[in-house]
Amino acid sequence: MAKKRGQGMGSIAKCKDGRYMVRLPIDGVRRLIGYARTAEEADRLLTEAKAKRDRGTPFTSGQQTLTTFAEQWLAMKKPGLKETAYTRYESTLRIHILPTLGRTPLVKLAPQQVQRLYAARRGAPVQGKRTQVVGATTVRRVHDVLHNLLEDARRYNLVAINVCDNVTTPKPNRTTMRVLTLEQVGTLLEAIQGDRLEALYVLDFATGMRQGEILALKWSGVDLATGTLRITETLKWRNAREYYFTPPKTRGSARTIVLAPVAVEALRAHRARQAQERLRLGVCWQDRDLVFCAEDGSPLKDQGVRHRHKKTLARAGLPRVRFHDIRHTYATLQSEYGGKHGVDLKAVSTALGHSSTTITADLYTHVTTGTQQRIATSAEEIITNARQAARRR
């Protein structure tokens, strides 16, 4: 039976198993503080809890583990997140964080534990055991998710500090973006000529669209008469069987693109080929209105496109570059050759759907061999002119 105390002073009740359950009203809610083996220990636990409450010290039950809070946190976050972001949060917690730290009480999580987790993920042995080794970028993502989770816990007064503020994280690896030269682009287009996805490559080299944007493109968003297309969504795959359409990556990613005549011509030929495939399949054709689809009309899988891309590069004798590097190639070649047509960095940024030109300059333009040669020629001219100016004095 619970021992009676004054209002707001909490309670201690003896359980059937002999333990003592301690409860205390906090912010108007009667909360479980914990369990004690003896009445004296329960009194001490209650006294400490009341002192913390009265001092305004952040307080949580010692029974609440990181896993328990993470489940609640994900449920609260889900309505405001895109599905891709929620999936990334959930998988990062499930795969990288909770197997190691999940049973730790939220209030007892220490910076050393988090630091050891990061070290283990980078390959350092922990207690003689090694865990799955991942890259610095993945560890940085683990840190970002855990930091966000604990920052919300701190704002809810569940923990006093965010322990992730006191750990060191590795610098993320910056992916080396490889681009094709003008000659290599021509070689690739020749290798893909006559393929049922030839227009996909022509369109990508002509627009720099993201892979998900191309795979989500529908005929209803393409106007071949005016030579324009609208990007309104992107295709994502949850797994090998489930897919979904989502709004573009950023607000600027929803855009209208004016097509080069060569892209319009390629799309016309592609539509005629697709009409033949549709006629051949009859009622078995899956009408999704997709511009680029599988031979039965269903959406193309991103992994399938990437695999096909690798085989095409090998057949053409070209260096191994990612399919996404076509986007980088587009931006770089436009920056290098588009000037004579009045194409500046702002125009390229808008075409790519970036929110600012800074992103375009930092990520999607590269100093090619041709550009380096022009820089060297310019330097030669500067030094020559400087010497001539000195001799004329």
C-alpha positions as CSV (number, residue, x, y, z in Angstrom):
1,M,0.0,0.0,0.0
2,A,1.3,3.5,-0.9
3,K,2.6,5.6,2.0
4,K,0.5,8.8,2.2
5,R,2.3,12.1,1.8
6,G,1.3,15.7,1.3
7,Q,0.2,17.0,-2.0
8,G,3.0,17.2,-4.5
9,M,5.4,15.3,-2.2
10,G,5.3,12.0,-4.2
11,S,4.5,8.5,-3.1
12,I,6.2,5.1,-2.4
13,A,4.3,1.9,-3.0
14,K,5.4,-1.7,-2.3
15,C,5.0,-4.0,-5.3
16,K,4.0,-7.7,-5.3
17,D,7.6,-8.6,-6.0
18,G,8.9,-6.9,-2.9
19,R,10.3,-3.8,-4.6
20,Y,9.3,-0.2,-3.8
21,M,7.9,1.9,-6.6
22,V,8.6,5.7,-6.4
23,R,6.4,8.3,-8.1
24,L,6.6,12.1,-8.1
25,P,4.4,14.8,-9.6
26,I,6.5,16.8,-12.1
27,D,5.0,19.7,-14.2
28,G,1.5,18.4,-13.2
29,V,2.2,14.9,-14.3
30,R,2.6,12.0,-11.9
31,R,5.8,10.3,-13.1
32,L,7.6,7.1,-12.3
33,I,10.9,7.8,-10.8
34,G,12.2,4.3,-10.4
35,Y,12.2,1.2,-8.2
36,A,14.1,0.4,-4.9
37,R,14.9,-2.8,-3.1
38,T,14.3,-1.3,0.4
39,A,12.1,1.3,2.0
40,E,15.2,3.4,3.0
41,E,16.5,3.3,-0.6
42,A,13.1,4.4,-1.9
43,D,13.0,7.3,0.6
44,R,16.4,8.4,-0.6
45,L,15.4,8.1,-4.2
46,L,12.3,10.2,-3.6
47,T,14.2,12.8,-1.7
48,E,16.8,13.2,-4.4
49,A,14.1,13.5,-7.1
50,K,12.2,16.2,-5.1
51,A,15.4,18.2,-4.7
52,K,16.1,18.0,-8.4
53,R,12.6,19.0,-9.2
54,D,12.6,22.0,-6.8
55,R,16.0,23.2,-8.2
56,G,14.5,23.1,-11.7
57,T,17.2,20.6,-12.7
58,P,16.3,18.7,-15.9
59,F,14.8,15.4,-14.9
60,T,13.9,12.1,-16.4
61,S,13.2,8.7,-15.1
62,G,16.2,6.5,-14.9
63,Q,14.1,3.8,-16.6
64,Q,13.9,5.6,-19.9
65,T,16.5,4.2,-22.3
66,L,17.8,5.7,-25.5
67,T,15.7,3.2,-27.4
68,T,12.5,4.2,-25.6
69,F,13.0,7.9,-26.3
70,A,14.2,7.3,-29.9
71,E,10.9,5.5,-30.7
72,Q,8.9,8.4,-29.3
73,W,11.2,10.9,-31.0
74,L,10.7,9.3,-34.4
75,A,7.0,9.2,-34.0
76,M,7.0,12.9,-33.2
77,K,9.3,13.8,-36.1
78,K,7.5,11.7,-38.8
79,P,4.7,14.1,-39.7
80,G,7.1,16.9,-40.5
81,L,9.6,14.9,-42.5
82,K,9.8,13.8,-46.1
83,E,9.7,10.0,-46.4
84,T,13.3,9.9,-47.5
85,A,14.4,11.9,-44.5
86,Y,12.4,9.7,-42.1
87,T,13.8,6.5,-43.6
88,R,17.3,7.9,-43.2
89,Y,16.7,8.8,-39.5
90,E,15.1,5.4,-38.8
91,S,17.7,3.3,-40.5
92,T,20.6,5.3,-38.9
93,L,19.2,4.7,-35.5
94,R,18.3,1.0,-36.1
95,I,21.6,0.1,-37.8
96,H,24.3,2.3,-36.3
97,I,23.2,3.7,-32.9
98,L,20.6,1.6,-31.0
99,P,22.4,-1.8,-31.2
100,T,25.3,-0.2,-29.2
101,L,23.7,2.5,-27.1
102,G,20.0,1.6,-27.1
103,R,19.9,0.0,-23.6
104,T,21.7,3.0,-22.0
105,P,19.4,5.1,-19.8
106,L,19.0,8.5,-21.4
107,V,20.3,10.4,-18.4
108,K,23.4,8.2,-18.1
109,L,24.6,8.5,-21.7
110,A,28.2,9.8,-21.6
111,P,30.3,11.5,-24.2
112,Q,32.9,8.6,-23.9
113,Q,30.2,6.1,-25.0
114,V,29.4,8.2,-28.1
115,Q,33.1,8.7,-28.9
116,R,33.7,4.9,-28.7
117,L,30.7,4.3,-31.0
118,Y,32.2,6.6,-33.6
119,A,35.7,5.0,-33.2
120,A,34.2,1.5,-33.6
121,R,32.4,2.5,-36.7
122,R,35.7,3.8,-38.2
123,G,37.3,0.4,-37.4
124,A,38.8,0.8,-33.9
125,P,38.4,-2.4,-31.8
126,V,36.2,-1.9,-28.8
127,Q,36.7,-4.5,-25.9
128,G,38.6,-6.7,-28.4
129,K,35.8,-6.7,-30.9
130,R,35.4,-5.0,-34.3
131,T,32.1,-3.8,-35.7
132,Q,31.1,-3.0,-39.2
133,V,33.4,-0.3,-40.6
134,V,31.8,2.6,-42.4
135,G,33.1,5.8,-44.0
136,A,33.6,9.2,-42.3
137,T,30.5,10.5,-44.1
138,T,28.3,7.8,-42.6
139,V,29.8,8.5,-39.1
140,R,29.0,12.2,-39.6
141,R,25.4,11.2,-40.4
142,V,25.2,9.1,-37.3
143,H,26.4,12.1,-35.3
144,D,23.9,14.4,-36.9
145,V,20.9,12.1,-36.1
146,L,22.1,11.4,-32.5
147,H,22.8,15.1,-31.9
148,N,19.3,16.1,-33.2
149,L,17.7,13.5,-31.0
150,L,19.6,14.5,-27.8
151,E,19.0,18.2,-28.5
152,D,15.3,17.6,-28.5
153,A,15.7,15.6,-25.3
154,R,17.5,18.6,-23.8
155,R,14.8,21.0,-24.9
156,Y,12.2,18.7,-23.2
157,N,14.2,18.9,-20.0
158,L,14.9,15.1,-20.2
159,V,18.7,15.6,-20.0
160,A,20.9,18.4,-18.7
161,I,23.3,18.5,-21.7
162,N,23.6,17.2,-25.2
163,V,26.6,14.9,-24.9
164,C,27.2,15.0,-28.6
165,D,28.5,18.6,-28.1
166,N,31.5,17.1,-26.3
167,V,32.7,14.6,-28.9
168,T,34.9,14.8,-31.9
169,T,33.6,13.7,-35.3
170,P,35.6,12.8,-38.4
171,K,35.4,15.2,-41.3
172,P,33.2,13.8,-44.0
173,N,34.8,12.5,-47.2
174,R,34.2,14.7,-50.1
175,T,33.2,12.6,-53.1
176,T,35.6,13.1,-56.1
177,M,33.3,14.2,-58.9
178,R,34.6,12.9,-62.2
179,V,33.4,14.4,-65.4
180,L,33.6,13.4,-69.1
181,T,35.4,15.4,-71.7
182,L,33.6,16.7,-74.8
183,E,35.1,13.9,-76.8
184,Q,34.1,11.3,-74.2
185,V,30.5,12.6,-74.2
186,G,30.4,12.1,-78.0
187,T,31.8,8.5,-77.6
188,L,29.1,7.7,-75.0
189,L,26.3,9.0,-77.2
190,E,27.6,7.0,-80.1
191,A,27.7,3.8,-77.9
192,I,24.1,4.3,-76.8
193,Q,22.7,5.1,-80.2
194,G,19.8,2.9,-81.1
195,D,19.3,1.8,-77.5
196,R,15.8,2.1,-76.1
197,L,17.2,4.5,-73.5
198,E,19.2,6.6,-75.9
199,A,16.9,9.6,-75.3
200,L,17.5,9.3,-71.5
201,Y,21.1,10.1,-72.1
202,V,20.5,12.8,-74.6
203,L,18.1,14.5,-72.2
204,D,20.5,14.2,-69.3
205,F,23.4,15.7,-71.2
206,A,21.1,18.4,-72.5
207,T,19.5,19.4,-69.1
208,G,21.6,18.0,-66.2
209,M,18.5,16.6,-64.6
210,R,18.8,14.4,-61.5
211,Q,18.3,10.7,-62.0
212,G,15.1,10.6,-59.9
213,E,13.7,13.6,-61.8
214,I,14.3,11.9,-65.2
215,L,12.7,8.6,-64.0
216,A,9.7,10.5,-62.6
217,L,9.2,12.5,-65.8
218,K,5.7,12.0,-67.4
219,W,4.5,12.8,-70.9
220,S,1.9,15.1,-69.4
221,G,4.8,17.3,-68.3
222,V,6.5,17.4,-71.7
223,D,5.5,19.8,-74.5
224,L,7.3,18.8,-77.6
225,A,5.6,21.5,-79.6
226,T,7.1,24.3,-77.5
227,G,10.2,22.3,-76.6
228,T,9.7,22.5,-72.8
229,L,9.3,20.2,-69.9
230,R,8.2,20.6,-66.2
231,I,9.9,19.0,-63.3
232,T,7.3,18.5,-60.5
233,E,8.4,15.3,-58.7
234,T,11.1,12.7,-58.3
235,L,11.0,8.9,-58.2
236,K,12.3,7.0,-55.1
237,W,12.5,3.3,-54.4
238,R,12.0,2.0,-50.8
239,N,13.2,-1.4,-51.8
240,A,13.2,-3.7,-54.9
241,R,9.4,-3.7,-55.1
242,E,8.1,-0.5,-53.6
243,Y,8.4,3.0,-55.1
244,Y,6.9,6.4,-54.5
245,F,6.9,9.8,-56.1
246,T,7.9,12.8,-53.9
247,P,8.2,16.5,-54.5
248,P,11.6,17.7,-55.9
249,K,14.6,18.0,-53.6
250,T,14.3,21.8,-53.1
251,R,11.9,24.6,-53.9
252,G,14.1,25.6,-56.8
253,S,14.1,22.0,-58.1
254,A,10.5,22.4,-59.3
255,R,11.2,24.1,-62.6
256,T,10.5,24.4,-66.3
257,I,13.3,23.6,-68.7
258,V,13.6,24.8,-72.3
259,L,14.9,21.9,-74.4
260,A,17.6,21.9,-77.0
261,P,16.3,20.8,-80.4
262,V,18.4,17.7,-80.3
263,A,16.7,16.7,-77.1
264,V,13.2,17.3,-78.6
265,E,14.2,15.2,-81.6
266,A,15.4,12.4,-79.3
267,L,12.1,12.5,-77.3
268,R,10.0,12.3,-80.4
269,A,11.8,9.2,-81.6
270,H,11.6,7.7,-78.1
271,R,7.8,8.3,-77.9
272,A,7.4,6.5,-81.3
273,R,9.5,3.5,-80.0
274,Q,7.5,3.4,-76.8
275,A,4.2,3.4,-78.7
276,Q,5.3,0.3,-80.5
277,E,6.2,-1.4,-77.3
278,R,2.8,-0.5,-75.9
279,L,1.0,-1.8,-78.9
280,R,3.0,-5.1,-78.7
281,L,2.1,-5.7,-75.1
282,G,-1.6,-4.6,-75.4
283,V,-3.5,-5.1,-72.1
284,C,-0.3,-6.1,-70.3
285,W,1.1,-2.6,-70.6
286,Q,1.2,-0.6,-67.3
287,D,0.1,2.9,-68.3
288,R,1.9,5.2,-65.8
289,D,2.4,8.0,-68.4
290,L,6.2,7.7,-67.7
291,V,8.6,9.0,-70.4
292,F,11.2,6.5,-69.4
293,C,10.0,3.1,-68.2
294,A,10.6,-0.6,-68.3
295,E,9.5,-2.5,-71.3
296,D,6.1,-3.2,-69.7
297,G,5.5,0.5,-68.8
298,S,6.4,0.1,-65.1
299,P,8.9,2.5,-63.5
300,L,12.6,2.0,-64.1
301,K,14.6,1.0,-61.0
302,D,17.5,3.4,-60.2
303,Q,19.9,0.5,-59.6
304,G,19.0,-1.0,-62.9
305,V,19.8,2.2,-64.7
306,R,23.1,2.5,-62.9
307,H,24.0,-1.1,-63.8
308,R,23.2,-0.6,-67.4
309,H,25.3,2.6,-67.4
310,K,28.3,0.7,-66.1
311,K,28.0,-1.8,-68.9
312,T,27.6,0.9,-71.5
313,L,30.8,2.7,-70.3
314,A,32.7,-0.6,-70.5
315,R,31.5,-1.3,-74.0
316,A,32.5,2.2,-75.1
317,G,35.9,1.9,-73.5
318,L,35.2,5.0,-71.3
319,P,36.4,5.6,-67.7
320,R,34.1,4.4,-65.0
321,V,32.0,7.4,-63.9
322,R,28.7,7.4,-62.0
323,F,25.4,8.1,-63.8
324,H,25.0,11.1,-61.5
325,D,28.3,12.4,-62.9
326,I,26.5,13.2,-66.2
327,R,24.9,16.0,-64.2
328,H,28.4,17.2,-63.2
329,T,29.5,16.9,-66.8
330,Y,26.6,19.1,-67.9
331,A,27.4,21.8,-65.4
332,T,31.1,21.8,-66.2
333,L,30.8,21.8,-69.9
334,Q,28.1,24.6,-69.8
335,S,30.5,26.7,-67.6
336,E,33.3,26.1,-70.0
337,Y,31.6,26.4,-73.4
338,G,28.4,28.2,-72.7
339,G,29.9,31.7,-72.3
340,K,29.8,32.4,-76.0
341,H,26.0,31.9,-75.8
342,G,25.6,34.1,-72.7
343,V,25.4,31.2,-70.3
344,D,26.7,32.4,-66.9
345,L,26.8,30.6,-63.5
346,K,23.3,31.9,-62.6
347,A,21.8,30.3,-65.7
348,V,23.5,27.0,-65.0
349,S,22.4,27.1,-61.4
350,T,18.8,27.7,-62.4
351,A,18.8,24.9,-65.0
352,L,20.1,22.5,-62.3
353,G,17.5,23.6,-59.8
354,H,19.9,24.9,-57.2
355,S,18.8,27.3,-54.5
356,S,21.9,29.4,-54.9
357,T,24.9,29.8,-57.3
358,T,27.2,29.0,-54.4
359,I,26.2,25.3,-54.5
360,T,26.7,25.2,-58.3
361,A,30.2,26.8,-58.0
362,D,31.3,24.6,-55.1
363,L,30.0,21.2,-56.3
364,Y,29.2,21.0,-59.9
365,T,32.0,22.9,-61.8
366,H,35.4,21.5,-62.3
367,V,38.6,22.9,-63.8
368,T,39.1,20.8,-66.9
369,T,42.3,20.3,-68.9
370,G,41.1,22.8,-71.5
371,T,40.5,25.4,-68.8
372,Q,43.9,24.7,-67.2
373,Q,45.6,25.3,-70.6
374,R,43.8,28.6,-71.0
375,I,44.9,29.6,-67.5
376,A,48.5,28.7,-68.4
377,T,48.3,30.6,-71.6
378,S,47.0,33.6,-69.7
379,A,49.8,33.4,-67.2
380,E,52.4,33.2,-70.0
381,E,50.9,36.4,-71.5
382,I,50.9,38.2,-68.2
383,I,54.6,37.4,-67.5
384,T,55.6,38.3,-71.1
385,N,53.8,41.6,-71.0
386,A,55.3,42.3,-67.5
387,R,58.9,41.8,-68.8
388,Q,58.2,43.9,-71.9
389,A,56.9,46.7,-69.8
390,A,60.0,46.5,-67.6
391,R,62.4,46.7,-70.6
392,R,60.6,49.8,-71.9
393,R,61.3,51.8,-68.8
